[in-house]
Amino acid sequence: MTKELFWVKRLAKRELNWMIGGPQGSGIDTSANIFGRACGYGGYHLYGKREYHSNIKGLHSYFHFRVSETPVGANIDDVNLLAAFDAETIVRHIGEVTPMGGVILDKEDLNINVSKIPTLPLEFLEEFNRRRKSTGEDTINDLLEEAKKENIHVYPIPFLDLLKNLADKLTIEKLSKVTRMRNVLAIGVTFGLLGYDTNLTEKAIKTVFGGKPKIAEMNVLAFKEAYEYTKQNFNEEFTHRLDRLDTRERRIFLSGFQAVALGKVLGGCRVQTYYPITPAADESEYLEAHEIFEGKNGDCAIIVMQTEDEIAAVNMASGAALAGARAATATSGPGFSLMTEGLSWAGNNEVPIVITYYQRGAPSTGLPTRHGQDDLRFAVYAGHGEFPRIVLASGDIEECFFDAAKVFNYAERYQVPVIHLVDKALANSTQSYKVFDLNQVEIDRGKIVSGWNTQEGGYKRFQFTESGVSPRAFLGTRGVVMWYTGDEHNESGHISEEPLNRKMMMEKRMRKLDLAHKEIPPEERFNFFGRENADTVIVSWGSTKGAILEAIETLTREGFELAFLQVRMIHPLPKERIAQILGKAKTRIAVEMNYSGQLASMINENTGISMDYYTLKYNGRPMTTTEVHVAVENVLRGDAPKRQVLTHGS
């Protein structure tokens, strides 16, 4: 099937892939927010991915939105309409634009020489010229002329002239005061080409600038200026259209880090500690902006504390948990490294804290604002010595929300640290959902002592029990005295180095994992999609879920039979059920965002079952549906090597 025929078929489905790109700090996120909201108001389902450099301002940033009349959970490789704020965006992404697609750019950028773009890295230019067999003297116009041969429409826009007209209408003398509205001009051109309802975009603009009505009105005027210009100057109908859809379904539109934050609040979290680190800080900053919120019984609050470092953050969370609060901290790889001693202390003292772990590209500082799933084993084994913990990995934004609430139940029921694994792809993705059913969330605080009769004997915080879970009292509980130490201790908490006590205390703590393994239901530990006896089973975890599900749906329509095992609870691993499912499969495919296939190796260690094929990606960019579809189809057709490495992304 040709790429053009592929998109002819998709046009009938009313689907659009839109990308906006430019220098960091140029308003990319605001544009994407307005675009996404406007499409959502029109009844469309959305999935958006944000990519940005680790510098503060200036380097390339982009937002890729997928708009569809049916739910979508991942991006694909193609772009139907590219809105470029600068020449670099054209160079990096022109190859992704589909036949019958379009490119919006500033006409002032047409004569820029590619090799003279200062922000393009040398290694990119070398690869770019090698791929094109170029001398390095191409201009942006040269690239666009080639694109036109592929039936791609080019729309050079006089952004400076539009800004001058806007300044005149607003009676603003200094042009610099309106240049920031260039991002809204790009939205106006976009929706002018698509013929989209202007009322929906105006509503989105007023929502985004809700606290600044004057700024909102100025941006509405800018939008109309660009929209009318597009209608007057580009009379030919752009192939892709967006018509308002009729839907009465109530939906929400949120990012992964927002889902985690809101899930924590719903789950009863009342203390959050953090030290700023990407991409985890987005969650804590969002909580800081909404510390006072409306609860069932009136106003509630969450305390968000920025600490001097991650060591303080994890220990402060432990202190809050000992005092009876549901407490959490959020971090990424380097920060989690600093937390490991505090994590061990919490494990030794059976403190129910939650650590939200946002994975990113590693090792060391690695790729601070890019994606990765390299830290799975680190999350499971970090810390000195052995102690029980639960590790749960979310696969989409809805799971992020409910898991963020649920992990507090695990922490308090089993009195263990819980690590909630999220990755950068989830944290910075944006998606529309049917409004969540909040009644799914129940609070279970475990075995708590509200008071103690001293005539019954002294309270023993670490009392030996058959389950391993001891009665827990909060600091300050009436009639209760307790001790906490980093050393090994007896039932009361006093330091003890006696061998029998050590043996019994170690076994007591570790029995909690056996209890969790027995009690936590399968549906909370893994998801299985497809027929259980399918010949081919894909095994994966985390943010690859959306791309895999859509690839399977397409491959099924093409006549293949396969299933997907999404492992959610990484530790304790549901090894019996995994072995049961994978033992029946003739072909097993591991799909992971790391170099070595870490989940696959853990499954092998626990079940003796190995994978037949590996589809891996570790270039810092999330997997797309397109990549997964091609890789899995290669396996099904017998054309795949044992190890396929995916490389899409800019």
C-alpha positions in Angstrom: 0.0 0.0 0.0 1.4 3.4 -0.9 1.7 6.1 1.7 -0.8 8.2 -0.3 -3.4 5.4 -0.5 -2.9 4.8 3.2 -3.9 8.4 4.0 -6.8 8.4 1.5 -8.2 5.6 3.7 -7.6 7.4 6.9 -9.2 10.6 5.6 -12.5 8.7 5.5 -12.0 8.1 9.2 -11.5 11.9 10.0 -8.1 11.7 11.5 -5.3 14.3 11.6 -1.7 14.3 12.7 -0.6 17.9 13.5 2.8 19.0 14.6 4.0 22.4 15.8 7.7 23.1 16.3 10.2 25.9 17.0 12.7 27.2 19.5 12.2 26.4 23.1 10.3 29.2 24.8 8.5 30.4 21.6 5.0 29.4 22.8 4.9 25.8 21.5 3.1 24.5 24.6 0.5 27.3 24.6 -0.2 26.6 20.9 -0.6 22.9 21.5 -2.9 23.5 24.5 -5.2 25.7 22.4 -5.2 23.3 19.5 -5.9 20.3 21.7 -8.7 22.0 23.6 -10.3 23.3 20.4 -10.3 19.8 18.9 -11.6 18.3 22.1 -14.5 20.8 22.3 -15.4 19.7 18.8 -15.9 16.1 19.9 -12.5 14.6 18.8 -10.3 12.2 20.7 -6.7 13.3 21.2 -3.2 12.1 21.9 -0.3 14.5 22.2 3.4 14.1 22.7 5.7 16.9 23.9 9.4 16.8 23.1 11.8 19.4 24.4 15.5 20.0 24.9 17.1 20.2 28.4 18.2 23.8 27.9 15.9 26.6 29.2 15.4 28.4 25.9 16.4 28.4 22.3 16.8 24.8 21.1 14.3 22.7 19.1 11.0 21.8 20.8 7.9 20.3 19.2 4.4 19.0 20.1 2.9 16.2 18.0 -0.9 15.8 18.2 -3.1 13.0 16.9 -6.7 13.9 16.4 -9.3 11.2 15.7 -13.0 10.5 15.8 -12.1 7.2 17.6 -9.9 6.9 20.8 -6.2 6.8 20.2 -3.4 6.0 22.6 -0.1 6.7 20.8 1.4 8.7 17.9 2.3 7.4 14.5 5.3 8.3 12.4 3.4 10.6 10.0 2.5 14.3 10.1 -0.4 15.7 8.0 0.1 19.3 8.8 3.4 20.8 10.1 3.4 24.3 11.6 7.0 25.6 11.8 8.1 28.6 13.8 11.6 28.3 12.5 13.8 26.8 9.7 15.1 24.0 11.9 11.6 22.5 12.3 11.4 22.2 8.5 14.7 20.5 8.3 14.0 18.0 11.1 10.5 17.1 10.3 9.8 17.6 6.5 10.5 13.9 6.0 7.5 13.0 8.3 4.9 15.0 6.3 2.6 12.8 4.3 1.5 13.1 0.7 -1.5 15.4 0.5 -0.2 17.0 3.8 0.9 20.5 4.3 3.7 22.7 5.7 3.0 26.1 7.4 6.1 28.4 7.7 7.3 31.9 7.8 8.0 33.1 4.3 11.1 34.8 5.7 12.7 31.4 6.3 12.5 30.2 2.6 16.0 31.4 1.7 17.8 30.2 4.8 20.7 27.8 4.1 20.4 24.6 6.1 24.1 24.5 6.9 23.9 28.0 8.4 21.2 27.1 11.0 23.2 27.6 14.2 21.1 25.3 16.4 21.5 22.2 14.2 24.1 19.9 15.8 27.1 18.9 13.6 26.2 15.2 13.9 22.7 15.9 12.6 23.9 17.9 9.7 26.4 15.2 8.7 23.7 12.5 8.7 21.2 14.8 7.0 23.7 15.5 4.1 24.7 11.9 3.9 21.1 10.8 3.6 20.3 13.3 0.9 23.7 13.0 -0.8 23.8 16.8 -0.5 26.7 19.2 -0.7 25.4 21.1 2.3 24.1 24.1 0.3 20.4 23.3 0.4 18.0 26.1 1.3 14.7 25.6 3.0 13.0 26.4 -0.3 15.0 23.6 -1.9 13.6 21.1 0.6 10.0 22.4 0.1 10.3 22.2 -3.7 11.2 18.5 -3.3 8.2 18.1 -0.9 5.9 19.6 -3.5 6.9 16.7 -5.9 5.5 14.4 -3.2 2.1 16.2 -3.4 2.8 18.1 -0.2 1.3 21.6 0.0 3.4 24.6 1.2 1.9 27.6 2.9 4.5 30.5 3.3 2.9 33.0 5.7 4.0 36.6 6.1 3.9 36.5 9.9 5.6 39.8 10.3 3.0 41.6 8.2 0.2 39.9 10.1 1.7 41.1 13.4 2.0 44.6 12.1 -1.7 44.6 11.1 -2.5 43.2 14.5 -0.5 46.0 16.3 -2.3 48.6 14.2 -5.7 47.2 15.2 -4.8 47.1 18.8 -3.2 50.6 18.6 0.1 49.2 19.9 3.2 51.1 18.7 5.9 48.6 19.7 5.8 45.5 17.6 7.6 43.6 20.3 4.5 43.7 22.4 2.6 41.5 19.9 5.3 39.2 18.7 4.4 36.6 21.4 1.1 36.1 19.6 2.8 34.5 16.7 1.9 31.1 18.2 -1.8 32.0 18.0 -1.3 33.1 14.4 -0.1 29.6 13.6 -3.3 28.2 15.1 -5.3 30.6 13.0 -3.6 29.4 9.8 -4.0 25.7 10.9 -7.7 25.9 11.5 -8.2 28.2 8.4 -6.7 25.4 6.3 -8.8 22.8 8.1 -12.0 24.8 7.9 -12.6 24.3 11.6 -15.3 26.0 13.7 -13.8 29.3 14.9 -16.1 29.4 17.9 -14.4 26.3 19.3 -11.0 27.9 19.0 -12.1 31.1 20.6 -13.5 29.1 23.5 -10.1 27.3 23.8 -8.1 30.6 23.7 -10.3 32.1 26.5 -9.9 28.9 28.6 -6.1 28.9 28.2 -5.9 32.6 29.1 -8.8 32.4 31.6 -7.2 34.6 34.3 -6.3 37.3 31.8 -9.4 38.4 29.9 -7.6 41.3 28.1 -4.8 39.0 26.9 -7.4 36.5 25.8 -9.3 39.0 23.7 -6.0 40.1 22.0 -5.2 36.5 21.2 -8.7 35.9 19.8 -8.1 38.9 17.5 -4.8 37.4 16.4 -6.4 34.1 15.7 -9.1 35.7 13.5 -6.5 37.8 11.7 -4.6 34.6 10.6 -7.7 32.6 10.0 -9.1 35.2 7.6 -5.8 35.7 5.8 -5.6 31.9 5.2 -9.2 31.8 3.8 -8.5 34.7 1.4 -5.1 33.6 0.2 -5.2 29.8 0.0 -8.5 29.2 -1.9 -7.7 25.6 -2.8 -9.3 23.3 -0.3 -6.7 21.6 1.9 -7.2 17.8 1.6 -7.6 17.3 5.3 -10.7 18.7 7.0 -11.9 18.9 10.6 -15.7 19.1 11.0 -17.3 19.4 14.4 -18.5 16.0 15.7 -21.7 15.5 17.6 -21.0 13.9 21.0 -22.5 14.2 24.4 -19.8 12.2 26.2 -18.2 14.2 29.0 -14.4 14.0 28.6 -11.3 15.3 30.3 -8.1 16.4 28.7 -5.0 16.0 30.8 -1.3 15.1 30.9 0.3 12.2 32.6 1.9 14.2 35.4 -1.5 15.9 36.1 -3.2 12.5 36.2 -0.7 11.3 38.8 -1.1 14.5 40.9 -4.9 14.3 40.9 -4.8 10.5 41.6 -2.6 11.2 44.7 -5.1 13.7 46.0 -8.0 11.4 45.4 -6.1 8.6 47.1 -5.7 10.7 50.3 -2.1 11.9 49.9 -1.7 15.0 52.1 2.1 15.5 52.1 4.3 15.6 48.9 8.0 16.3 49.1 10.4 16.9 46.1 13.6 18.4 44.8 13.2 19.8 41.3 14.2 17.4 38.5 12.8 16.8 35.1 10.3 15.4 34.3 9.1 14.7 37.9 9.0 18.3 39.0 6.0 19.0 36.7 3.8 16.9 39.0 4.9 18.6 42.3 4.5 22.1 40.7 1.0 21.2 39.6 0.2 20.1 43.1 1.7 23.4 44.5 -0.7 25.3 42.2 -3.7 23.4 43.5 -2.8 22.8 47.2 -6.2 23.9 48.4 -9.0 21.9 46.8 -12.7 21.0 47.4 -13.3 17.7 49.1 -16.5 15.8 50.0 -16.6 17.5 53.4 -15.4 21.0 52.4 -12.0 22.4 51.6 -9.0 20.2 51.9 -5.3 20.8 51.5 -2.1 19.0 50.5 1.3 20.2 51.8 3.9 20.3 49.1 7.4 20.8 50.4 10.4 21.6 48.2 13.5 20.2 50.0 17.2 21.0 49.8 17.9 17.6 48.1 16.4 14.2 47.4 17.9 12.8 50.6 15.8 15.2 52.6 12.8 14.6 50.4 12.5 10.8 51.0 13.3 11.1 54.7 10.7 13.9 55.2 8.1 11.8 53.5 9.0 9.0 55.9 8.5 11.4 58.8 5.1 12.5 57.6 4.0 8.8 57.1 5.1 7.9 60.7 2.9 10.8 61.9 -0.1 9.3 60.1 -0.2 11.2 56.8 -0.4 9.5 53.5 2.9 10.8 52.1 4.8 10.6 48.8 7.8 12.0 47.0 8.5 12.3 43.3 11.8 12.0 41.5 13.7 10.8 38.5 16.8 8.6 38.1 19.6 10.8 39.6 17.3 11.8 42.4 16.2 8.2 43.1 19.9 7.4 43.4 20.2 9.8 46.3 17.1 8.4 47.9 18.3 4.8 48.2 19.6 5.1 51.8 16.3 6.6 52.9 14.4 4.0 50.9 16.4 1.3 52.8 15.6 3.0 56.1 11.9 3.1 55.2 12.1 -0.6 54.3 13.8 -1.5 57.6 11.3 0.4 59.6 8.2 -0.7 57.6 7.3 2.9 56.7 4.4 3.1 54.1 5.8 5.8 51.7 5.2 6.2 48.0 7.9 7.1 45.6 6.7 8.2 42.2 9.6 7.4 39.9 9.6 9.2 36.5 12.1 7.4 34.3 14.1 9.3 31.7 17.1 8.6 29.4 20.1 7.3 31.4 22.8 6.6 32.7 24.0 9.5 34.8 22.3 12.8 33.8 21.8 11.1 30.4 18.9 12.6 28.5 17.2 14.8 31.2 14.1 15.6 29.2 13.9 12.5 27.0 12.3 9.2 27.4 13.6 5.8 28.6 12.7 2.6 30.5 16.2 1.9 31.6 15.5 1.9 35.4 13.3 -1.1 35.9 15.9 -3.3 37.7 17.2 -0.3 39.6 13.7 0.3 41.0 13.3 -3.3 42.0 16.7 -3.7 43.6 17.9 -0.3 44.7 19.0 0.0 48.4 21.5 -1.9 50.5 20.3 -5.3 51.8 17.0 -7.0 51.2 13.7 -5.6 52.2 10.2 -5.8 50.8 8.8 -3.2 48.4 6.1 -3.1 45.7 6.8 -1.8 42.2 3.9 -0.9 40.0 4.2 0.4 36.4 1.5 2.4 34.7 0.9 1.9 31.0 -1.3 4.9 30.1 -2.7 8.1 31.6 -5.8 6.6 33.0 -3.7 4.0 34.8 -1.4 6.8 36.0 -4.5 8.3 37.7 -5.9 5.2 39.4 -2.5 3.7 40.2 -1.4 6.9 41.9 -4.4 6.5 44.3 -4.1 2.7 44.7 -0.4 2.6 45.6 -1.2 4.2 49.0 -3.4 1.3 49.8 -0.5 -1.1 49.0 1.9 0.9 51.1 -0.3 1.0 54.2 -1.9 -2.4 54.0 1.6 -4.1 53.8 3.6 -1.4 55.5 6.2 -1.2 52.8 7.6 1.4 50.4 5.9 1.4 47.1 7.5 2.6 43.9 5.1 3.9 41.2 7.0 3.7 37.9 6.0 6.3 35.3 8.1 7.2 32.3 8.7 10.5 30.5 6.6 9.5 27.6 3.6 9.2 29.9 4.5 12.3 32.0 4.6 14.6 29.0 1.9 13.1 26.9 -1.6 14.6 26.8 -4.8 12.6 26.1 -8.6 12.9 26.2 -10.6 10.5 28.2 -14.2 9.8 29.2 -14.5 11.3 32.7 -13.1 8.9 35.2 -15.3 7.1 37.6 -14.0 8.3 41.0 -16.1 5.6 42.8 -13.4 3.1 41.7 -11.1 4.5 44.3 -11.4 3.1 47.9 -9.2 3.9 50.8 -7.6 1.0 52.8 -5.3 2.2 55.6 -4.4 -1.2 56.8 -3.9 -2.4 60.4 -3.9 0.8 62.5 -3.9 1.1 66.3 -5.9 4.1 67.5 -4.9 3.7 71.2 -3.2 1.2 73.5 -4.1 -0.1 76.9 -0.8 -0.3 78.8 -2.2 -3.0 81.1 -2.0 -5.3 78.1 1.7 -4.8 78.0 3.9 -2.5 76.0 3.1 -1.7 72.4 5.3 -3.5 70.0 5.6 -1.7 66.7 7.4 -4.6 65.0 5.5 -7.4 66.6 6.1 -10.8 65.0 3.0 -11.9 63.2 2.2 -14.8 60.8 1.5 -12.4 58.0 4.5 -10.2 58.7 2.2 -7.1 59.1 2.3 -5.6 62.6 -0.3 -3.3 64.2 0.8 0.3 63.2 0.4 3.3 65.5 1.0 6.9 64.5 3.4 9.1 66.4 1.5 10.7 69.2 -1.0 7.9 69.6 -2.4 7.7 73.2 -0.6 5.1 75.4 2.0 4.3 72.7 5.7 4.5 72.9 7.8 3.4 69.9 11.4 3.5 68.7 12.7 3.8 65.1 16.3 3.2 64.2 18.4 2.5 61.1 19.9 -0.5 62.9 18.3 -3.9 63.1 15.8 -4.0 66.0 13.6 -6.1 68.2 9.8 -6.1 68.3 9.7 -2.8 70.3 12.2 -1.1 68.0 15.3 -1.2 70.2 18.6 -2.0 68.5 19.3 -5.7 68.5 22.2 -7.7 66.9 21.1 -11.1 68.3 21.2 -13.8 65.6 17.8 -15.3 66.3 16.0 -11.9 66.4 17.7 -11.0 63.2 16.5 -14.2 61.5 13.0 -13.7 62.7 12.8 -10.0 61.9 14.2 -10.5 58.4 11.7 -13.3 57.7 8.8 -11.3 59.2 9.5 -8.4 56.8 9.9 -10.6 53.7 6.6 -12.5 54.5 4.8 -9.3 53.4 5.8 -10.0 49.8 4.2 -13.4 50.0 1.1 -11.9 51.5 0.9 -9.2 48.7 1.5 -11.9 46.1 -1.5 -13.9 47.4 -3.9 -11.0 48.1 -3.5 -8.5 45.2 -5.8 -9.6 42.5 -4.5 -10.5 39.0 -6.3 -7.6 37.3 -4.3 -5.2 39.4 -1.0 -6.9 38.4 -1.3 -7.4 34.7 -3.5 -6.9 31.7 -4.1 -9.4 29.0 -5.5 -8.4 25.6 -6.5 -11.0 23.0 -7.1 -14.8 23.1 -5.1 -16.5 25.8 -4.2 -19.4 23.5 -2.9 -17.1 20.8 0.2 -18.4 19.0 2.0 -15.1 19.3 2.2 -13.1 22.5 3.8 -9.6 22.9 5.2 -8.9 26.4 5.8 -5.3 27.5 5.2 -2.7 30.2 4.8 1.0 30.7 4.1 3.6 27.9 4.4 1.2 25.0 0.9 0.0 25.8 -1.0 2.3 23.4 1.3 1.7 20.4 1.1 -2.1 20.9 -2.7 -2.2 21.3 -3.3 -0.2 18.1 -0.7 -2.2 16.2 -2.4 -5.5 17.3 -5.8 -4.1 16.2 -4.5 -3.3 12.7 -2.6 -6.7 12.4 -5.7 -8.6 13.5 -7.7 -6.9 10.7 -4.9 -8.0 8.4 -5.5 -11.7 9.4 -2.9 -12.3 12.1 -3.7 -13.7 15.5 -1.7 -12.4 18.5 -2.2 -11.2 22.1 -0.6 -8.7 24.4 0.6 -9.3 28.0 1.1 -6.0 29.8 2.9 -6.6 33.1 2.0 -3.9 35.6 3.2 -5.2 38.9 6.9 -5.7 38.4 7.6 -6.7 42.0 6.4 -9.1 43.3 6.1 -10.4 39.7 2.9 -12.5 39.0 5.2 -15.2 37.8 2.7 -18.1 37.9 0.2 -16.4 35.6 3.0 -15.1 33.3 4.4 -18.6 33.0 0.9 -20.0 32.3 0.2 -17.5 29.5 3.7 -17.5 27.9 4.0 -21.3 28.2 1.2 -21.8 25.7 2.6 -19.3 23.1 4.6 -20.5 20.1 6.2 -17.1 19.6 7.1 -14.6 22.3 8.0 -11.0 21.5 9.5 -8.6 24.1 8.8 -4.9 23.4 10.8 -2.6 25.7 12.3 0.9 25.8 15.8 -0.2 27.0 18.9 -1.8 25.5 18.8 -5.2 27.2 15.1 -6.1 27.6 15.0 -5.8 31.3 11.5 -7.1 31.9 12.2 -10.1 29.6 15.3 -11.0 31.6 13.4 -10.8 34.9 10.6 -13.0 33.5 13.3 -15.5 32.4 14.9 -15.5 35.9 11.5 -16.1 37.6 9.9 -18.6 35.1 12.7 -20.0 33.0 10.8 -18.8 29.9 12.8 -16.8 27.4 11.7 -14.5 24.6 12.0 -15.5 20.9 12.3 -11.9 19.6 13.1 -8.5 21.0 11.8 -5.2 19.7 13.8 -2.5 21.5 14.2 1.3 21.4 16.6 3.5 23.4 17.1 6.7 21.4 15.2 8.8 23.9 12.0 9.0 21.9 8.8 7.0 22.5 7.7 4.1 20.4 5.1 4.9 17.7 2.3 2.7 16.5 3.9 2.6 13.1 7.2 1.3 14.4 5.6 -1.4 16.5 3.3 -2.5 13.6 6.2 -2.9 11.2 8.4 -4.7 13.7 5.8 -7.2 14.8 4.7 -7.8 11.2 8.3 -8.6 10.3 8.2 -11.3 13.0 4.9 -12.7 11.9 6.0 -12.9 8.3 9.3 -14.6 9.3 11.4 -11.6 8.1 12.7 -10.4 11.5 16.1 -10.9 13.2 16.0 -11.9 16.9 16.7 -8.3 17.9 15.1 -5.3 16.2 16.1 -1.8 17.3 13.7 1.1 16.5 15.0 4.5 15.6 12.2 6.9 14.7 12.3 10.4 16.3 13.9 13.8 16.0 
